[in-house]
Amino acid sequence: MPEVRVDDEFSTLRTVVLSRSELGLPETPPETWDTDFLGGDAAHAATPGADLDRDLPDFARVLRREREELGSLLVSHGVEVLFPRLLTDQEKAVSQGRGYANLFVRDPLITVGNLVIEGSLRFPYRRGEVLPLRDVLRERVDPAASVRVAVPVPEVPDPGDAILGSGPFLEGGDVLVLGRRVYVGTSGLATNAAGIAWLRKFLAPYGRVVEEVRLHPGMLHLDCALGLVREGLMIVCEEALLDGVPESLDSWDSIPVSFDQATALAANGLPLNPRTYVTDPEFEDVGERLEAFGVRVEYVDLRATRSLGGAFRCSTQPLARYG
């Protein structure tokens, strides 16, 4: 029987889902896309209705190569790597101009212990992003000693609604697990109060405590501002945390990064275990500081991936990470 269990952000990674590289952009004007949070050059994403494979094949090849290199590294460390299926033509067509994505597996799923939650994404083009993951859920999650639920489907927003409706929105990039404590970020760009309230009520019977972390409105997700490397060590952008570092983490050693570094995803690396961490060569300075704490650092260039707003944590969804 497959095992589903995620104890925290840094215990030994055993089974992970790795992202595909499919994206169809909305047919609305680019100025309506709400992409100010992107830290990289998003100029390639400026054509309404563009499909990566059809219209930007060279970029799509680079993107796939980055994920393949990350997958190879994971396998070399003994991690079982699973993949979502590709989007179907029907799934692309039903988007009706809103766009579609099969790009970052972190946000449409949330794994807390043996609880697997299908998220509810704020951006309309991402709201079907969980669908290619359903085969993995049926094959690996449902047979396990686990619970699978879904956040209620968000309401359809009125035309011109800047907040895109009342949700509830709950995205995996905003959720960090640390034993019984679950940190949930909210910036106005992704997870909202209704999503946090739903998660708090769902997790309470399982003994989990949800702690909201308010974020700078230019920070997409909590995992862009805060990375838990191992017990007692974190990477953090304090400028992005409106109320400062959570009190429960105040005694931890920290590797600070600037707001610009955070938006470029310097905190969005991936611990393979408490002794090994993966990041981008762009953040070699962060890697050197991690090594000073005795952490071995591996590097994979995810420049193209980062230009779309996500990096290592965004591209992976753990199903088994424990002791």
N, C-alpha and C positions, 0 to 999 in steps of 0.2 A: 504493500500500500504506500503511495507517495506521502511524503510528510510536508505539511505546511506549518511553518513556525518562524516568526520573525521576532526576536527578543529585543533588538535595538538596531542602531545604525552601523555597528562596527564589529559585532561578533562574526565568526567565520561564515563567509558567504558560500553556500552549498548549491543552491539552485536559483537561477535568475532568468527572467525573460528579457531579451535584448530587442531593442526597437528595430522596426523596419524603416524605410526611407521614402514614404509616399506623402505627397502634399499637393492639394489643389487649392489655389488661392481664391478668395471671394471675388465675385464679379462686380462688387461695389468699388467706388474710387478708393485708391490707397490711403487718402487722408482720413478715411473713416475706419481704418483697421486697428487703431489703438495700439501702435507698436513702439511707443516711446521708450518702453523698458528694454528694447533690444540694445545690447552693448556693442554688437559688431556691425559690419556694413551690410545693411539689408537692402541695398539697391537692387540686387537680383530679384527681390521679391516685390517689385513695384508694378508688375503687369497684371491687371485684373483678369481672373479666370485662368491664369497660367497653371499648368501641371508640370511638376518637376521633370518627370521622365520624358514627356512629350516636348516641352518647350525649353527646358534647361538640362539637356542630357549630360553635358560635361559636369555640371555642378552635382547632378544626381549621382554620377559615378564616383565623384570624390566623397560624397556623403556616405555611399554604401561602403567604400573602401575604409573609411574611418571606423564604421561600425564593425566591419570584418576584422580590422586590426584589434579593436577592443575585444571582440569575441574570442579571437585567438589568444589574447593575453589571459582572459578569464579561464579558458580551457586549460592553458598551461599551468594555472594555479589550482587545477582540480575542480573548477566550478562547472556544474551542469548548466548548459546554456539552451534555453528554449526560445522559440520565435512565435510572434503572432502570424496568422495567415495574412495574405494580401487582401486588400479591399476588392470587392466584386464590382463589376460594372454597374449593377443595380444600386449598390451602396453609394457609388459616386454620383449616379444620376439622381438619386432621391435628395441629394443636397440642394438641388434647385437653385444653384448660383451662390449658396452660402459658403461653398468651399468644403474641403474634406481633408482629413489628416489620419495618418497611420505612422506617426513620426516620433512621439515620446510616450513610452509606456508607463512612466511614473505617475502621470496625472490621472488617467482614467481608472486606476486601481490604487487601493490603500490596503496594505497588509499589516495588521497589528496582532501579534501572537498568532493564533490559528484562525483569526477573523479576516476575511477578505471582502472588501467593500468596493463595489463599482461606484466610482465617483460621479459627480455632476459638474460638468465643465462650463465655465462662463462664456467663452467665445463660441458663437454658433457653429463655426466651421469645425470645431473639435468635439461637438456633442455626440457624434457617432464613433469616436475614437476607441471606445471600449469594444465595439463589435468584432474586430479582428482578433481580440483576445479571448473570445468566448470559447473557442475550441480548446485552448490551453486550460481554461477554467473547468470545462467539462471533463477533460482528460486527467488533470493533475490536482485540481482543488476539490471538486465534488466527491471523488472517491476517498479523499483523505478525512481524517478526524478534524474537520474544519467547519466553519460556518460561512456561507456566502450570502450577502445581501446587497441591495442597491439603494443608493440615495434616491429620493423621489425625483422624477423627471422635472427639470426646471420649467417655469412658466414661459410662454412665448412672449418676448418683449414687444411693446408698442414701437412703431416706427420712430426712429430718432431718440429712443431711450438710451441715454449715455451709459447707464449702469446695466443695461441688457436684462432687465427684469429683476424680480425679487428672489430668484433662485428656487430652492436652496442651491448654493454652489459649494462644492467641496472638492479640492484638487490635491492629489498626492504630493505634489511639490511643496505644499504648505504643511505637510504632516511629518514630524520627526518623532520616532519612537525611542523611548529610553525606559525599558522595563515597564512598570505600571504607569509611568507618566507619558503623556502624549502631548507634544507641543504642536500648536496649530497657528500658522501665520495668517494675517489678514491685512491686505493693503488697499483693497478696492478694485484690484485687477483680477482676482481669482476667487478664492474662498471668501464667503461672506458670513455675517452673523447667523443667518438661518442655517447655513451649513454646519457651523460650529455647534449650534444648539442641537441639531440633529445628531451629530457625532457624540456629543457629551451624553445625551440621553441613551443612545444605543450602547455606548461603552460602559456606562455606569454599572450595570448588573454584572459585568465581567471584572469589576474591580479596577478599571482604568480611570485615571484622572486626566482630564483635558485642560490644558493651560493655553489660553490665547496669547499670542505674541503679535502686538501691533507693529506693522511695517510701514516704512516710508512709502508714499503713494507711487514712487517710481520703481519700486522693487516688486517684481512679478510674484515670486514665491519665497517662502521662508528658507528653502534650501539654497537660495542664491545668497543669503545673508549669513547663514549659520550652518556649519558642518561639524558634526560630532565625529571625531577621528578615532577616539578610544575613550575609555573611562578616564575622566579628568583632563582631557585635551580636546580643544575645539579650534576651528577657524571661524572668525567672526568679523562682521562689519558692524561696528557699534552704531555708526551713523544711520544705518538702515533700521535699527531697532528703536522705535519711538519711546519706549519705556526702559531702555537699557537692556542689558543682559538679564534673562530671567534669574530670579533670586536663587533658584535651585541649581543654577550653573555658575553662580558667582565665584565659587572657590576653584573652578577649573582653570588650568593653564590655558592661555589663549594665544593664537597667532592672528594678529589683527591684519585686516585688509581694508583698503580704501573703498569708498563708494564706487569709484570707477572700476576698480578691480572686481568688486562684487558683481556689478552689472555685466562685466566680461566673463563672469562665472568662475572666479578664483576659488570660491568656497564650495563649488559644486563638484568636488571630486568623489571618489568611490573607495571607501575602505574595503579591502578584501578580508581582513581580519584585524585584530588590534595592533598588529606589527607591520602591516603592508597597506599602502595607500596608492591610488592611481589618480594622476592629474595630467594636465596638459603642459607641454614644455614651455608654453607661454608663461606659466606660473612657476618657473624654476626657483624663484626667490622663496615662494611658499614651500616648495619641496625641500629647499635647503634648511629652512627653519624647522620643518617636520623632522628631518634627519637629525637635527640637533637634539630632538627629544627621543631619538632612538627608533624612529619609524622609517622603514624601508620605503622608498618612493619609486614607482614605475611611471613611465610617461607614454602617452599616446596622443598624437596630434588630432584634436577634434575641432580644428578651426572652422570648417564648414558647418559642422553641427552647431557650434556655439553661435554662429552668425544667425541661426534661426531661433535662438533664445534658450537653448538647453545644452547641457554637457553630460557628464558621466552619470550623475544620479538621475537626471531626467531621462536618460536613455536606457535605464535598467529598472526592473521591478523584481525585488527579491521575493521568492516564495519560501525559501528555507535559509535562515541566517540565525545561527545559534552556537553557543558554547564551544 
